[in-house]
C-alpha cells in the first residue's frame, strides 16, 4: 500500500531500517556481555550475603559487621557500574527505535519529492502514507523492549543449560555385585578429581576388603586417604580399573554436617524409628550425656536455625546417623579426630571395635590414632596417592617399610608434645613405641624423652592392652598406673594467710 502511494521511494525508508540492523547487533552483543558480568557479580554478592546471614551469630560475637559490609559494598559497586553501562545501552535502544519511524517517513518523503517530476507531495498522498507509517510505529517502538528481554532470556538459558548439561556421575564408576567374594574390591584403579590431569590423584590401587573385617587406612597428610574413600563411593573420576561393591554403604565424612531439624530426625534421616535400636545407637555414640543437657532432649532443634552444638557433638550425630542406617559397609573418614580422647575410646569400643555394634559389619577407618592400629584386622598405608603397604600390624612392623617410617615420624613429632590425659591410651601408645623401638635398627633407633619413661612392666601393659577390648568406658583406669593399695598422688598440703595490697 505504501508502494501504491510513494512508489520506489518507500524502499529508501526500508533502507534506513536495514541500516539499523548492524547497529542493533552491536548493541545486543554489549548487552549480553554486560548481562553476563552482572549475573556473575550478583551470584558472588548473594553467596556472600547468604554466608553472612547463616553465620550472623559469629559475626555479631566478633563484631565483624563493618568488615562484611565493606566486602558486600565492593562487589555491589562493581555491579552498579555494570548496571549503569547496561542502562546506557537500553537508553540508546529506546532512542533508536522511537526515532526510527520518523526517520523512515522523512527519508521516504524526501526521496519521493526528489524523484517526482513536479517535486510536489500532495496532501492526500502525505496523509495516507503517514497513516500507513503509523502502523509501523508500535512494532518498531516495541523492539526497544523486546531486545533487552531476549538478551536477558538468552543469558539465563545459557546459564541453566551449562548447569543442567554438566556431566553426571557415570553409572559404571562402581559395580555392585551381591555375590562378590569381597565386600570392597578395587583392581588396577586410577582415579582423579578432574579430567585432563596428567597425574592421577590415585594410581595403581589394588584393594581387597573381606566381609566383616576392620581395615585402617593410615598415612601422612595429603597422601590420598580421604580420596580413596571417595573412589569407593564413586565420587571420583575413574580413569582405569574397576571398583566392585558387595552391599550397601554408609559414609561418615571428616567434616560432619547436620540438618535444620531435631536431633532425633538428624539421626533417623528418614529411617523408621525403632526404640531399641535408637537407644543402643545413642549409648554407643556417647550421646546420652548430651541429651540430658539439652532442654528438650532429642526433640531439640539443631542446625543453623536451632541451637549450636560443638564439632565433637556434630561428629557423633553424624556417626549415629550412619550406625542407625544399618548398612553393610561403613566408610569412616577419621571420625575420632573431632572428639576427646576418652570419648574416642568409648566410640571405638562401643561402635568400631571388635565388640562394638558394628562388629559384624565391614569397616574401613581412616585414622591418625596409632594406638588403635593393633586392634584392626588390616592396615593400608597410603603414600603419594598409592597403596605402599598392606597387612597386619605385626607384619608391617616386621617389614620396616613405609608403615615403620610413618610410626617413626609420629614418635619424633608427637611424643614431645603429647598432651594425652587418658592413662589407658597413654599406656597403649607407650607399648606401641616400645614395640617399634624393638624393631628399629640401631642406626634408626628413636629414644623416648626421659620424662615419658615410666616403671610400667611390658607384660602389664600388654595384658592391659588386650583386656581393653572387653573393658567398658566406665572402668577406672587409675589401676593401670598405681599399684594396688597405693595412692596415685601424694596428699596435698594447704596453707593459710592473707594478702596485703599497698
C-alpha positions as CSV (number, residue, x, y, z in Angstrom):
1,X,0.0,0.0,0.0
2,X,2.9,2.4,0.7
3,X,4.3,1.4,-2.7
4,X,1.0,2.5,-4.3
5,X,1.3,5.9,-2.7
6,X,5.0,6.6,-2.8
7,X,6.3,4.2,-5.4
8,X,10.0,3.3,-5.3
9,X,10.6,6.0,-2.6
10,X,9.3,3.5,0.0
11,X,12.4,1.4,-0.5
12,X,14.5,4.4,0.8
13,X,12.7,4.1,4.1
14,X,13.3,0.4,4.2
15,X,16.9,1.1,3.5
16,X,17.1,3.2,6.7
17,X,15.5,0.4,8.7
18,X,18.1,-2.0,7.2
19,X,21.0,0.2,8.2
20,X,19.8,0.0,11.8
21,X,20.2,-3.8,11.9
22,X,24.1,-3.8,12.3
23,X,23.7,-1.2,15.0
24,X,21.2,-3.4,16.8
25,X,23.6,-6.4,16.5
26,X,26.5,-4.4,18.1
27,X,24.2,-3.2,20.9
28,X,22.9,-6.7,21.5
29,X,26.5,-8.0,21.8
30,X,27.4,-5.4,24.5
31,X,24.1,-6.0,26.3
32,X,24.8,-9.8,26.5
33,X,28.4,-9.1,27.7
34,X,27.3,-6.8,30.5
35,X,24.4,-9.1,31.5
36,X,26.8,-12.0,32.0
37,X,29.1,-9.8,34.1
38,X,26.2,-8.6,36.2
39,X,25.0,-12.1,36.9
40,X,28.4,-13.3,38.0
41,X,28.7,-10.4,40.4
42,X,25.2,-10.9,41.6
43,X,26.0,-14.6,42.3
44,X,29.1,-13.6,44.2
45,X,27.2,-11.0,46.2
46,X,24.3,-13.3,47.0
47,X,26.7,-16.0,48.1
48,X,28.5,-13.6,50.5
49,X,25.2,-12.3,51.9
50,X,23.9,-15.9,52.4
51,X,27.1,-16.9,54.3
52,X,26.8,-13.7,56.4
53,X,23.2,-14.5,57.3
54,X,24.0,-18.1,58.1
55,X,26.8,-17.1,60.4
56,X,25.2,-13.9,61.8
57,X,25.8,-15.1,65.4
58,X,29.5,-15.4,64.9
59,X,29.6,-12.1,63.0
60,X,27.9,-10.3,65.9
61,X,30.0,-12.0,68.5
62,X,33.3,-10.9,66.9
63,X,31.9,-7.5,65.7
64,X,32.7,-8.2,62.1
65,X,29.7,-6.2,60.7
66,X,31.8,-3.5,59.1
67,X,34.2,-5.9,57.5
68,X,31.4,-8.0,56.0
69,X,29.6,-4.7,54.9
70,X,32.8,-3.5,53.1
71,X,33.1,-6.8,51.2
72,X,29.5,-6.6,50.1
73,X,29.8,-2.9,49.1
74,X,32.9,-3.6,47.0
75,X,31.0,-6.2,45.0
76,X,27.9,-4.0,44.8
77,X,29.9,-1.0,43.4
78,X,31.2,-3.2,40.6
79,X,27.7,-4.5,40.0
80,X,26.3,-0.9,39.9
81,X,28.9,0.0,37.3
82,X,27.8,-2.8,35.1
83,X,24.1,-1.8,35.6
84,X,24.9,1.8,34.7
85,X,26.5,0.7,31.4
86,X,23.6,-1.6,30.7
87,X,21.2,1.2,31.3
88,X,23.0,3.4,28.8
89,X,22.6,0.7,26.2
90,X,18.9,0.4,26.9
91,X,18.5,4.2,26.6
92,X,20.3,4.0,23.2
93,X,17.9,1.3,22.0
94,X,14.9,3.3,23.1
95,X,16.2,6.4,21.3
96,X,16.9,4.5,18.1
97,X,13.6,2.6,17.8
98,X,11.5,5.6,18.9
99,X,13.0,7.8,16.3
100,X,13.2,5.1,13.6
101,X,9.5,5.6,12.3
102,X,10.1,9.3,11.8
103,X,13.4,8.8,10.0
104,X,11.7,6.3,7.7
105,X,8.9,8.7,6.9
106,X,11.2,11.7,6.3
107,X,13.5,9.6,4.1
108,X,10.6,8.2,2.1
109,X,9.0,11.7,1.6
110,X,12.4,13.3,0.7
111,X,13.1,10.7,-2.0
112,X,9.5,10.9,-3.3
113,X,9.9,14.6,-3.8
114,X,13.3,14.3,-5.3
115,X,12.3,11.8,-8.0
116,X,8.9,13.2,-8.8
117,X,8.5,15.3,-12.0
118,X,6.9,18.3,-10.3
119,X,8.7,17.9,-7.0
120,X,5.3,18.1,-5.2
121,X,3.9,16.0,-2.4
122,X,0.1,16.2,-2.4
123,X,-1.8,16.3,1.0
124,X,-3.7,13.2,0.1
125,X,-0.5,11.2,-0.6
126,X,1.2,12.6,2.5
127,X,-1.7,11.9,5.0
128,X,-2.4,8.4,3.6
129,X,1.3,7.5,3.8
130,X,1.6,8.8,7.3
131,X,-1.3,6.7,8.4
132,X,0.3,3.6,6.9
133,X,3.7,4.6,8.5
134,X,1.9,4.9,11.9
135,X,1.1,1.2,11.6
136,X,4.8,0.6,11.9
137,X,5.3,2.8,15.0
138,X,4.1,0.2,17.5
139,X,6.3,-2.8,16.2
140,X,9.4,-0.6,15.9
141,X,9.0,1.0,19.3
142,X,8.3,-2.4,20.8
143,X,11.7,-3.6,19.7
144,X,13.3,-1.4,22.3
145,X,11.6,-3.6,25.0
146,X,11.9,-6.9,23.2
147,X,15.6,-6.8,22.5
148,X,16.7,-6.5,26.3
149,X,14.2,-9.2,27.3
150,X,15.6,-11.5,24.6
151,X,19.2,-10.8,25.7
152,X,18.4,-11.5,29.4
153,X,16.5,-14.6,28.4
154,X,19.4,-15.8,26.3
155,X,21.9,-15.4,29.2
156,X,19.6,-17.1,31.6
157,X,19.0,-20.1,29.3
158,X,22.8,-20.3,28.7
159,X,23.5,-20.4,32.5
160,X,20.8,-23.0,33.1
161,X,21.9,-25.1,30.2
162,X,25.5,-25.1,31.4
163,X,24.4,-26.3,34.8
164,X,21.9,-28.9,33.6
165,X,24.4,-30.2,31.0
166,X,27.1,-30.9,33.5
167,X,28.4,-34.4,33.2
168,X,26.5,-36.7,35.6
169,X,28.1,-39.4,37.7
170,X,28.7,-42.3,35.4
171,X,26.8,-45.4,36.5
172,X,29.9,-47.6,35.7
173,X,32.1,-45.9,38.3
174,X,31.3,-48.6,40.7
175,X,29.8,-52.1,40.1
176,X,27.5,-53.6,42.7
177,X,27.6,-57.4,43.0
178,X,25.8,-59.1,45.9
179,X,27.6,-62.3,45.1
180,X,31.1,-60.8,45.1
181,X,33.8,-62.5,47.1
182,X,35.0,-59.3,48.9
183,X,33.0,-56.5,50.4
184,X,35.1,-53.9,48.6
185,X,37.5,-54.7,45.7
186,X,39.5,-52.3,43.5
187,X,41.6,-53.7,40.7
188,X,44.3,-51.6,39.0
189,X,42.4,-48.4,39.8
190,X,43.4,-44.9,38.7
191,X,41.2,-42.0,39.9
192,X,41.2,-38.3,39.5
193,X,39.1,-35.4,40.7
194,X,39.2,-33.5,37.3
195,X,39.6,-34.8,33.8
196,X,42.7,-33.7,32.0
197,X,45.1,-34.0,34.9
198,X,48.4,-35.5,33.7
199,X,49.0,-37.3,37.0
200,X,46.0,-39.1,38.6
201,X,45.2,-38.4,42.2
202,X,45.1,-42.1,43.0
203,X,47.0,-44.6,40.9
204,X,47.8,-48.4,41.0
205,X,45.2,-49.0,43.6
206,X,44.6,-52.7,44.3
207,X,42.4,-53.3,47.3
208,X,40.5,-56.3,48.7
209,X,38.5,-55.9,51.9
210,X,36.9,-59.0,53.4
211,X,33.4,-59.1,54.6
212,X,33.1,-58.1,58.3
213,X,36.7,-57.0,58.7
214,X,38.1,-53.8,60.2
215,X,40.5,-52.0,58.0
216,X,42.5,-48.9,58.9
217,X,43.9,-46.5,56.3
218,X,46.9,-44.5,57.5
219,X,49.4,-42.2,56.0
220,X,50.7,-38.6,56.1
221,X,48.6,-35.6,55.4
222,X,47.5,-35.3,51.7
223,X,48.6,-38.8,50.7
224,X,45.1,-39.7,49.5
225,X,43.3,-41.4,52.4
226,X,40.0,-39.5,52.0
227,X,40.3,-39.7,48.2
228,X,40.4,-43.5,48.5
229,X,37.0,-43.4,50.3
230,X,35.6,-41.1,47.7
231,X,36.8,-43.5,45.0
232,X,34.9,-46.3,46.7
233,X,31.8,-44.2,46.8
234,X,32.1,-43.5,43.1
235,X,32.6,-39.7,43.5
236,X,36.0,-39.6,41.7
237,X,36.5,-39.8,38.0
238,X,37.7,-43.3,37.2
239,X,40.3,-43.4,34.6
240,X,41.2,-47.1,34.7
241,X,40.4,-50.3,36.6
242,X,37.2,-51.5,38.3
243,X,35.5,-51.0,41.7
244,X,33.2,-53.7,43.0
245,X,31.0,-53.2,46.0
246,X,29.1,-56.1,47.5
247,X,26.3,-54.4,49.5
248,X,25.1,-51.0,50.8
249,X,27.4,-48.3,52.1
250,X,27.2,-45.8,54.9
251,X,29.7,-42.9,54.9
252,X,30.8,-40.7,57.8
253,X,32.7,-37.6,56.4
254,X,35.5,-35.9,58.1
255,X,33.6,-32.7,58.3
256,X,30.3,-33.6,59.8
257,X,27.1,-32.0,58.6
258,X,23.7,-31.7,60.2
259,X,20.2,-30.7,59.0
260,X,18.0,-28.0,60.4
261,X,15.8,-30.5,62.3
262,X,15.6,-32.1,65.7
263,X,18.4,-34.2,66.9
264,X,16.3,-37.4,66.5
265,X,15.4,-36.6,62.9
266,X,19.1,-36.0,62.2
267,X,19.9,-39.5,63.4
268,X,16.9,-41.2,61.8
269,X,17.3,-39.5,58.5
270,X,14.1,-40.9,57.1
271,X,14.6,-44.4,58.5
272,X,11.7,-45.9,60.5
273,X,12.0,-45.3,64.2
274,X,13.0,-48.3,66.4
275,X,13.2,-47.5,70.1
276,X,15.6,-50.3,71.0
277,X,18.0,-49.6,68.1
278,X,17.8,-45.9,68.7
279,X,18.7,-46.2,72.4
280,X,21.5,-48.6,71.5
281,X,22.9,-46.1,68.9
282,X,22.6,-43.2,71.4
283,X,24.6,-45.0,74.0
284,X,27.2,-46.3,71.7
285,X,27.9,-42.9,70.1
286,X,28.2,-41.3,73.6
287,X,25.2,-39.0,73.1
288,X,23.4,-39.9,76.4
289,X,25.1,-37.2,78.4
290,X,24.4,-34.6,75.6
291,X,20.6,-35.5,75.6
292,X,20.5,-34.9,79.3
293,X,22.0,-31.4,78.9
294,X,19.6,-30.4,76.1
295,X,16.4,-28.8,77.4
296,X,14.1,-30.8,75.0
297,X,16.3,-33.9,74.8
298,X,16.4,-35.4,71.3
299,X,13.5,-33.1,70.3
300,X,15.8,-30.1,70.4
301,X,16.2,-28.5,67.0
302,X,19.8,-28.2,66.0
303,X,21.5,-26.7,62.9
304,X,21.6,-23.2,61.5
305,X,18.1,-22.3,62.8
306,X,18.4,-24.2,66.0
307,X,20.9,-24.3,68.9
308,X,24.6,-24.5,68.1
309,X,26.4,-27.7,69.0
310,X,30.2,-28.4,69.1
311,X,32.2,-30.0,66.4
312,X,32.5,-33.2,68.5
313,X,28.8,-33.4,69.0
314,X,28.2,-32.9,65.3
315,X,30.6,-35.7,64.6
316,X,28.9,-38.0,67.0
317,X,25.5,-37.2,65.5
318,X,26.9,-37.9,62.0
319,X,28.3,-41.2,63.3
320,X,25.0,-42.1,65.0
321,X,23.1,-41.4,61.7
322,X,25.4,-43.9,59.9
323,X,25.1,-46.5,62.7
324,X,21.3,-46.3,62.8
325,X,21.1,-46.7,59.0
326,X,22.2,-50.4,59.5
327,X,24.2,-50.7,56.2
328,X,26.7,-53.4,55.4
329,X,29.8,-51.4,54.7
330,X,30.9,-48.3,56.7
331,X,33.4,-45.8,55.4
332,X,34.7,-43.8,58.4
333,X,36.8,-40.7,57.5
334,X,38.6,-40.1,60.7
335,X,35.5,-39.6,63.0
336,X,37.6,-39.8,66.2
337,X,39.7,-36.8,65.4
338,X,37.0,-34.3,66.4
339,X,36.2,-35.9,69.8
340,X,38.1,-36.0,73.1
341,X,40.3,-39.0,73.8
342,X,38.1,-40.6,76.4
343,X,35.0,-40.2,74.1
344,X,37.1,-41.6,71.2
345,X,38.0,-44.6,73.3
346,X,34.3,-45.1,74.1
347,X,33.2,-44.9,70.4
348,X,35.9,-47.2,69.3
349,X,35.0,-49.8,71.9
350,X,31.2,-49.5,71.5
351,X,30.9,-48.8,67.8
352,X,34.0,-49.6,65.7
353,X,35.9,-52.2,67.6
354,X,35.7,-55.9,67.7
355,X,32.9,-55.8,70.4
356,X,31.1,-52.7,69.1
357,X,27.7,-52.5,67.5
358,X,29.3,-52.7,64.0
359,X,31.4,-55.8,64.8
360,X,29.7,-57.8,62.1
361,X,29.9,-55.0,59.5
362,X,32.7,-54.2,57.1
363,X,34.5,-51.1,58.5
364,X,37.1,-49.0,56.6
365,X,38.5,-46.5,59.0
366,X,40.8,-43.5,58.2
367,X,42.7,-42.6,61.3
368,X,45.7,-40.8,62.6
369,X,45.5,-42.5,66.0
370,X,48.2,-45.1,66.0
371,X,47.1,-46.6,69.3
372,X,44.1,-48.1,67.5
373,X,46.2,-49.9,64.9
374,X,47.0,-53.1,66.8
375,X,43.3,-53.7,67.2
376,X,42.4,-53.7,63.5
377,X,42.5,-56.7,61.1
378,X,44.3,-55.0,58.2
379,X,46.3,-51.8,57.8
380,X,46.6,-50.0,54.5
381,X,49.4,-47.5,54.2
382,X,48.9,-44.6,51.7
383,X,51.8,-42.7,50.2
384,X,51.6,-40.1,47.4
385,X,48.3,-41.5,46.0
386,X,49.3,-45.1,46.0
387,X,49.0,-48.1,48.4
388,X,52.6,-48.6,49.5
389,X,51.9,-51.4,52.0
390,X,49.1,-53.5,53.3
391,X,49.0,-56.2,56.0
392,X,48.6,-56.8,59.7
393,X,50.2,-54.6,62.4
394,X,52.9,-57.1,63.2
395,X,53.7,-57.9,59.5
396,X,54.1,-54.2,58.7
397,X,56.4,-53.6,61.6
398,X,58.5,-56.5,60.7
399,X,58.9,-55.2,57.1
400,X,60.4,-51.9,58.4
401,X,59.0,-50.1,55.4
402,X,56.6,-47.2,54.9
403,X,54.5,-48.0,57.9
404,X,57.5,-48.1,60.1
405,X,58.6,-44.7,58.7
406,X,55.1,-43.4,59.5
407,X,55.4,-44.5,63.1
408,X,58.9,-43.0,63.3
409,X,57.6,-39.6,62.2
410,X,54.8,-39.9,64.8
411,X,57.3,-40.7,67.5
412,X,59.5,-37.8,66.6
413,X,56.8,-35.2,66.3
414,X,54.1,-36.2,68.8
415,X,55.9,-37.7,71.8
416,X,57.5,-34.4,72.9
417,X,54.1,-32.7,72.7
418,X,51.8,-35.5,73.9
419,X,49.0,-34.0,76.0
420,X,47.1,-37.2,76.3
421,X,45.4,-37.5,79.7
422,X,43.7,-40.9,79.4
423,X,46.1,-43.4,81.1
424,X,44.9,-46.4,79.1
425,X,45.5,-44.7,75.8
426,X,48.8,-43.3,77.1
427,X,49.9,-46.9,78.0
428,X,48.8,-48.2,74.6
429,X,51.0,-45.6,72.9
430,X,53.9,-46.4,75.2
431,X,53.5,-50.1,74.3
432,X,53.5,-49.2,70.6
433,X,56.5,-47.1,70.9
434,X,58.5,-49.8,72.7
435,X,57.4,-52.3,70.2
436,X,58.5,-50.0,67.4
437,X,61.9,-49.4,69.1
438,X,62.4,-53.1,69.3
439,X,62.1,-53.5,65.5
440,X,64.2,-50.4,64.6
441,X,67.8,-50.8,63.5
442,X,70.5,-49.3,65.8
443,X,71.1,-46.5,63.3
444,X,67.4,-45.6,63.2
445,X,66.5,-46.1,66.8
446,X,64.4,-43.4,68.4
447,X,64.9,-42.6,72.1
448,X,61.9,-41.6,74.1
449,X,62.1,-38.5,76.4
450,X,63.2,-39.2,79.9
451,X,60.0,-37.6,81.3
452,X,57.9,-40.0,79.4
453,X,59.7,-43.1,80.8
454,X,57.7,-45.0,83.3
455,X,58.1,-48.0,85.5
456,X,55.4,-49.9,83.7
457,X,56.2,-53.5,83.0
458,X,56.0,-54.5,79.4
459,X,53.9,-57.6,80.4
460,X,51.4,-55.5,82.4
461,X,51.0,-53.0,79.5
462,X,50.4,-55.8,77.0
463,X,47.9,-57.5,79.3
464,X,46.0,-54.3,79.9
465,X,46.1,-53.6,76.2
466,X,44.5,-56.9,75.4
467,X,41.9,-56.5,78.2
468,X,40.9,-53.1,76.9
469,X,39.0,-54.7,74.0
470,X,36.5,-56.1,76.5
471,X,36.6,-53.3,79.1
472,X,33.9,-50.6,79.5
473,X,34.5,-46.9,79.3
474,X,33.3,-46.6,82.8
475,X,36.0,-48.8,84.3
476,X,38.6,-46.9,86.3
477,X,41.9,-46.6,84.5
478,X,43.9,-45.5,87.6
479,X,44.7,-49.1,88.5
480,X,46.9,-49.2,85.4
481,X,49.3,-46.6,86.7
482,X,49.1,-47.1,90.5
483,X,49.8,-50.4,92.2
484,X,47.1,-51.8,94.4
485,X,46.8,-50.3,97.8
486,X,48.9,-47.3,96.9
487,X,47.7,-43.7,96.2
488,X,48.1,-42.2,92.8
489,X,49.3,-38.9,94.2
490,X,50.6,-37.6,97.5
491,X,48.5,-35.7,100.0
492,X,48.0,-32.1,99.0
493,X,49.2,-29.5,101.5
494,X,47.2,-26.5,102.3
495,X,48.3,-23.1,103.7
496,X,46.5,-20.1,105.1
497,X,47.4,-16.5,105.1
498,X,46.5,-13.0,103.9
499,X,47.4,-10.7,101.1
500,X,48.1,-7.0,101.8
501,X,47.7,-4.5,98.9
502,X,49.5,-1.2,99.4
